[in-house]
Amino acid sequence: MRRHILAFDEAADALLERVRGHQVLDRAMTVATTAGEFSLVWHACSLARGVARRRPDQVIALGVGIAAESLLVNQGLKRLFRRRRPTESGDERFHIRTPITSSFPSGHASAAAFAASTLIRWDGHRWVPLWGGIAATIALSRPYVRIHHASDVIGGVAVGLAMASAAAPVFRRFGVE
């Protein structure tokens, strides 16, 4: 199985390498990966929509959920798997913060899947292009800037979706819908 995952990651990296070096795309992916740091983009979006909709309960709930997701991923799963990143200090073509945690699963992808799934649940499916688009861009940015393997992102998305599903009844229980 490990051999297949490594082959998948190598193929994904080779595919991404074909588009790396495009000035606009490189900049967009660098901005996206930076926006995903500490889930800043999700906290900013949550605050803006919470103020506009007068839903401070949702702002707080999403913030607590993201904190729980981050704790599970960064202090639990990453310590369990201890996977090496594709580059130790990041690809020199991209000026990004070098993470101190291990590679699997991607915390950016996990937080993105958790936040987008939760926001779509609250806002309805017509918001999929916005929330899903932001999440997909942030998740894709991680292997693009070579700080994660593609399989790390898939694992992160799976964790984020599972946590969003687990959080939904908790949010409902507290009247946050």
Secondary structure as UniProt FT lines:
FT   HELIX           2..17
FT   TURN            18..21
FT   HELIX           23..35
FT   HELIX           37..39
FT   HELIX           40..53
FT   HELIX           56..70
FT   HELIX           71..77
FT   HELIX           78..81
FT   TURN            92..93
FT   HELIX           107..123
FT   HELIX           125..127
FT   HELIX           128..144
FT   TURN            145..146
FT   HELIX           150..173
FT   TURN            174..175
//
